Amino acid sequence: MRMSLGLTFSKGHCTANLSRQCSRGSLGLFVPPSPPLDPEKVKEFQRFITLSKRLLVMTGAGISTESGIPDYRSEKVGLYARTDRRPIQHGDFVRSARIRQRYWARNFVGWPQFSSHQPNPAHWALSRWEKLGKLHWLVTQNVDALHTKAGSQRLTELHGCMHRVLCLNCGEQTPRGVLQERFEVLNPTWSAEAHGLAPDGDVFLSEEQVQSFRVPACARCGGPLKPDVVFFGDTVNPDKVDFVHKRVKEADSLLVVGSSLQVYSGYRFILTAREKQLPIAILNIGPTRSDDLASLKLDSRCGELLPLIDPH
């Protein structure tokens, strides 16, 4: 199988076998510019964390941009700002075998790069906070498994995880890596060149490239396969929503890290925290939907600020 993953970065042409090298050089490519750290703001943030005894943290795509994964909405560097592409809709994926074929072909090409991303200092800091008893619960809107890679266990993946695959008929779950091997067996001579990695591991292929790509069915029942994530237009499992609401009500403070909170699935928990009169801090470069509800707002890189904070 020949496969060239030509990720379009600012300099040159990046192929699949150079993905790690290119990733190292592009870690800052998707991070929007931010002002220098304000020592007074850092002190305020330290005080916020010190006073928190049962801290709930909610993370979004902004925490993973420093690992080389783009977000959707950041000004100038997010996927929406750089391209006219939009993420796949749940209804389209479920309804159309052709759309599933196109999705899986693109995801197959992007998977080696997407799955190789590693946690950055922000992920490691939150994992350390958990081990030291500071972090009561972590809720992430991301599907990249970077919190799991960093060792976080008190974790809810609100929108699922790209590292798992789900059968739409029988519900069987399998590791994404196993599906990659099945793709390779079914498509031994298929080749493609793609450009631009998306936050969910998607890349961009032409229709001609997709047409001959073969997609395996569920090994258990023969049903169609889908990443175990919440696509746009779908809803989060109500039991998971209730679980997170309970964790918010148990908390004594809430910290948002790297999210604009534009999607209601995450924003609703901020409203719950507000109703409970919890102090709210937001660490995100750029405005968010909840800036007016926060007692503290910081426009800094997550991986620059979080490691500076003493969780004791």
KOLMARRO-129775 format. One line per 10 residues: number of its first residue (from 0); for each residue y, x, z of C-alpha. Coordinates in Angstrom, 2 decimals, m for minus. Example, Ala and Ser with C-alpha at 12.3 -4.5 7.8 and 13.67 -1.06 7.14 Angstrom:
2
0 = m4.50/12.30/7.80 ~ m1.06/13.67/7.14
end
This chain:
312
0 = 0.00/0.00/0.00 ~ 3.42/1.35/m0.95 ~ 6.38/0.16/1.06 ~ 9.93/1.48/1.18 ~ 12.14/0.02/3.88 ~ 15.58/0.86/2.53 ~ 17.68/m0.16/5.50 ~ 21.31/m0.03/4.45 ~ 23.14/2.00/7.07 ~ 26.56/3.58/6.71
10 = 25.20/6.79/5.18 ~ 22.44/7.18/2.67 ~ 19.15/5.47/2.07 ~ 16.62/5.02/4.86 ~ 12.92/4.68/4.02 ~ 10.13/3.37/6.22 ~ 8.66/6.76/7.02 ~ 12.08/7.88/8.30 ~ 12.74/4.75/10.34 ~ 12.80/6.48/13.73
20 = 15.16/9.18/12.56 ~ 17.49/6.62/11.01 ~ 17.33/4.46/14.09 ~ 18.49/7.34/16.28 ~ 21.47/7.87/14.01 ~ 22.39/4.19/13.92 ~ 22.28/3.24/17.59 ~ 26.03/2.72/17.67 ~ 26.30/1.09/14.26 ~ 25.95/m2.47/15.55
30 = 28.06/m2.10/18.71 ~ 31.60/m3.46/18.35 ~ 34.47/m1.24/19.54 ~ 35.42/m1.60/23.19 ~ 38.23/m0.27/25.39 ~ 37.63/2.63/27.82 ~ 36.17/1.70/31.19 ~ 38.83/0.46/33.60 ~ 38.14/2.04/37.03 ~ 39.57/m0.99/38.82
40 = 37.34/m3.35/36.85 ~ 34.34/m1.14/37.62 ~ 35.17/m1.38/41.32 ~ 35.44/m5.18/41.08 ~ 32.08/m5.30/39.33 ~ 30.50/m3.05/41.94 ~ 31.78/m5.38/44.65 ~ 30.36/m8.40/42.78 ~ 26.92/m6.78/42.63 ~ 27.06/m5.56/46.23
50 = 27.82/m9.05/47.51 ~ 25.03/m10.58/45.42 ~ 21.76/m10.97/47.30 ~ 19.90/m13.21/44.83 ~ 21.36/m12.25/41.47 ~ 20.32/m14.04/38.30 ~ 21.03/m12.12/35.09 ~ 21.14/m13.66/31.62 ~ 21.09/m11.28/28.65 ~ 21.82/m11.76/24.98
60 = 21.77/m9.77/21.76 ~ 24.66/m7.59/22.92 ~ 22.42/m5.70/25.32 ~ 20.14/m4.62/22.47 ~ 22.75/m3.48/19.95 ~ 22.79/m0.10/21.70 ~ 19.06/0.15/20.89 ~ 19.87/m0.19/17.19 ~ 19.21/m3.93/16.80 ~ 22.11/m5.90/15.31
70 = 23.34/m9.17/16.77 ~ 24.50/m12.20/14.83 ~ 28.09/m12.85/15.92 ~ 29.89/m9.60/16.82 ~ 33.10/m9.14/14.90 ~ 32.75/m6.80/11.88 ~ 29.31/m5.46/12.90 ~ 27.20/m8.60/13.50 ~ 24.87/m9.98/10.83 ~ 27.19/m12.93/10.07
80 = 30.13/m10.57/9.53 ~ 28.21/m8.13/7.31 ~ 26.22/m10.54/5.13 ~ 26.07/m14.16/4.00 ~ 22.47/m14.41/5.20 ~ 21.56/m16.89/7.91 ~ 18.41/m17.05/10.10 ~ 15.54/m19.28/9.09 ~ 15.56/m22.90/10.23 ~ 12.58/m24.30/12.16
90 = 12.22/m27.39/9.99 ~ 12.15/m25.36/6.77 ~ 9.48/m23.00/8.13 ~ 7.19/m25.81/9.30 ~ 7.63/m27.91/6.15 ~ 7.23/m25.33/3.38 ~ 4.37/m22.90/2.70 ~ 6.62/m21.09/0.23 ~ 9.28/m20.51/2.88 ~ 6.59/m19.26/5.30
100 = 5.39/m16.86/2.60 ~ 8.92/m15.54/2.09 ~ 9.50/m15.22/5.83 ~ 6.27/m13.35/6.52 ~ 6.71/m10.98/3.57 ~ 10.14/m10.00/4.86 ~ 8.94/m9.80/8.43 ~ 5.97/m7.66/7.41 ~ 8.29/m5.08/5.86 ~ 10.68/m5.12/8.81
110 = 8.08/m5.04/11.57 ~ 7.46/m1.24/11.80 ~ 11.17/m0.64/12.30 ~ 11.79/m3.64/14.59 ~ 8.79/m2.99/16.85 ~ 9.70/0.70/17.27 ~ 13.03/0.01/19.02 ~ 13.18/1.19/22.63 ~ 15.08/0.06/25.73 ~ 18.50/1.57/26.31
120 = 20.14/2.44/29.68 ~ 21.17/m1.19/30.23 ~ 17.56/m2.44/30.06 ~ 16.42/0.35/32.37 ~ 19.21/m0.39/34.85 ~ 18.20/m4.06/35.15 ~ 14.55/m3.08/35.59 ~ 15.59/m0.75/38.41 ~ 17.64/m3.52/40.04 ~ 14.53/m5.69/40.04
130 = 12.41/m2.98/41.65 ~ 15.03/m2.51/44.36 ~ 15.13/m6.24/45.13 ~ 18.65/m6.88/43.81 ~ 17.69/m8.95/40.77 ~ 16.23/m12.35/41.65 ~ 15.44/m13.36/38.07 ~ 16.16/m12.20/34.53 ~ 16.57/m14.65/31.65 ~ 16.88/m13.20/28.16
140 = 17.80/m14.95/24.94 ~ 16.40/m11.98/23.01 ~ 13.05/m11.87/21.23 ~ 12.75/m8.07/21.00 ~ 10.56/m7.38/24.10 ~ 12.88/m4.56/25.23 ~ 13.07/m5.88/28.79 ~ 9.27/m5.91/28.95 ~ 9.16/m2.37/27.55 ~ 11.56/m1.35/30.34
150 = 9.20/m2.79/32.96 ~ 10.96/m6.03/33.92 ~ 8.54/m8.59/35.38 ~ 10.69/m11.31/36.95 ~ 11.53/m12.35/33.42 ~ 11.83/m15.48/31.29 ~ 12.04/m14.99/27.52 ~ 14.02/m18.13/26.79 ~ 13.53/m18.01/23.03 ~ 10.08/m16.42/23.03
160 = 9.06/m13.01/21.73 ~ 8.49/m11.58/18.24 ~ 5.57/m9.53/19.57 ~ 3.42/m12.69/19.77 ~ 2.21/m15.02/17.01 ~ 1.41/m18.71/17.47 ~ m0.79/m21.06/15.42 ~ 1.11/m24.27/14.67 ~ m2.12/m26.30/14.71 ~ m4.24/m25.09/17.62
170 = m1.70/m23.09/19.64 ~ m3.76/m19.89/19.62 ~ m1.66/m16.84/20.52 ~ m2.31/m13.38/19.03 ~ m0.44/m10.07/19.20 ~ 1.94/m9.46/16.30 ~ 0.37/m6.03/15.73 ~ m2.98/m7.67/14.95 ~ m1.33/m9.83/12.30 ~ 0.25/m6.73/10.75
180 = m3.23/m5.31/10.22 ~ m4.37/m8.56/8.58 ~ m1.36/m8.45/6.26 ~ m2.32/m4.93/5.19 ~ m5.90/m5.95/4.42 ~ m4.79/m8.93/2.32 ~ m2.05/m7.03/0.45 ~ m3.47/m3.55/m0.29 ~ m1.42/m2.99/m3.48 ~ 1.70/m5.00/m2.63
190 = 4.97/m3.04/m2.55 ~ 8.56/m3.92/m1.73 ~ 11.90/m2.40/m0.99 ~ 14.15/m4.17/1.47 ~ 17.67/m3.87/2.81 ~ 19.24/m4.79/6.14 ~ 17.42/m5.48/9.40 ~ 18.22/m8.74/11.24 ~ 18.09/m9.40/15.02 ~ 14.67/m11.04/14.66
200 = 13.16/m8.26/12.53 ~ 13.78/m10.06/9.25 ~ 14.80/m8.06/6.17 ~ 16.01/m9.13/2.75 ~ 13.66/m9.25/m0.26 ~ 14.01/m10.72/m3.75 ~ 12.01/m13.81/m4.74 ~ 10.10/m11.70/m7.28 ~ 8.90/m9.36/m4.55 ~ 7.73/m12.24/m2.37
210 = 5.71/m14.21/m4.94 ~ 2.53/m12.11/m4.78 ~ 2.50/m11.64/m0.99 ~ m0.55/m13.19/0.70 ~ m0.28/m14.74/4.16 ~ m3.33/m15.10/6.42 ~ m4.09/m18.31/8.29 ~ m5.10/m18.69/11.93 ~ m8.42/m16.91/12.45 ~ m9.51/m19.67/14.82
220 = m8.69/m22.91/12.95 ~ m7.12/m21.97/9.61 ~ m3.71/m23.33/10.53 ~ m0.31/m21.83/9.64 ~ 1.06/m18.98/11.79 ~ 4.54/m18.68/13.26 ~ 6.19/m16.09/15.51 ~ 6.16/m17.29/19.11 ~ 9.94/m17.70/19.07 ~ 12.40/m20.58/18.96
230 = 13.86/m20.70/15.46 ~ 17.30/m22.13/14.85 ~ 17.09/m25.92/14.81 ~ 14.19/m25.97/17.28 ~ 14.45/m26.60/21.03 ~ 13.33/m24.59/24.03 ~ 10.26/m25.95/25.84 ~ 11.52/m28.42/28.51 ~ 9.23/m26.91/31.16 ~ 10.78/m23.50/30.54
240 = 14.28/m25.01/30.79 ~ 13.39/m26.66/34.10 ~ 11.94/m23.40/35.40 ~ 15.16/m21.51/34.62 ~ 17.31/m24.25/36.16 ~ 15.33/m23.81/39.38 ~ 15.86/m20.04/39.32 ~ 19.61/m20.59/38.83 ~ 19.71/m22.97/41.80 ~ 17.93/m20.37/43.94
250 = 20.45/m17.67/43.00 ~ 23.68/m16.84/44.81 ~ 25.44/m15.36/41.75 ~ 25.06/m15.11/37.99 ~ 25.72/m12.21/35.64 ~ 25.87/m12.59/31.86 ~ 25.15/m9.38/29.91 ~ 25.74/m9.11/26.17 ~ 26.02/m12.77/25.19 ~ 28.82/m14.85/23.70
260 = 26.99/m17.94/25.05 ~ 27.67/m19.82/21.81 ~ 24.14/m21.26/21.79 ~ 23.72/m24.20/24.16 ~ 20.21/m23.15/25.20 ~ 21.80/m20.38/27.28 ~ 25.21/m21.92/27.96 ~ 23.71/m24.85/29.87 ~ 22.62/m22.51/32.67 ~ 26.20/m21.33/33.08
270 = 27.18/m24.97/33.55 ~ 24.48/m25.32/36.21 ~ 25.79/m22.23/37.99 ~ 29.30/m23.65/37.82 ~ 28.16/m26.95/39.32 ~ 26.53/m24.99/42.15 ~ 29.80/m23.05/42.53 ~ 28.11/m19.70/42.01 ~ 30.34/m16.71/41.28 ~ 29.92/m15.74/37.60
280 = 30.57/m12.34/36.02 ~ 30.41/m11.68/32.28 ~ 29.83/m8.29/30.66 ~ 30.32/m8.71/26.91 ~ 32.44/m7.08/24.23 ~ 34.60/m9.89/22.89 ~ 35.28/m13.46/24.04 ~ 32.55/m15.82/25.23 ~ 32.21/m19.56/25.57 ~ 32.42/m19.25/29.37
290 = 35.28/m16.82/29.96 ~ 37.24/m19.56/31.74 ~ 34.33/m20.13/34.15 ~ 33.94/m16.47/35.13 ~ 35.52/m14.83/38.15 ~ 35.16/m11.45/36.41 ~ 35.06/m10.56/32.69 ~ 34.38/m7.03/31.43 ~ 34.65/m5.88/27.80 ~ 32.44/m2.80/27.99
300 = 29.21/m1.44/26.58 ~ 26.30/m2.70/28.63 ~ 24.53/0.67/28.55 ~ 27.67/2.47/29.64 ~ 28.58/0.27/32.62 ~ 25.34/m1.00/34.19 ~ 23.90/2.47/35.03 ~ 27.11/3.25/36.96 ~ 26.54/0.41/39.41 ~ 24.78/1.00/42.74
310 = 22.48/m2.03/43.27 ~ 22.09/m1.46/47.02
end
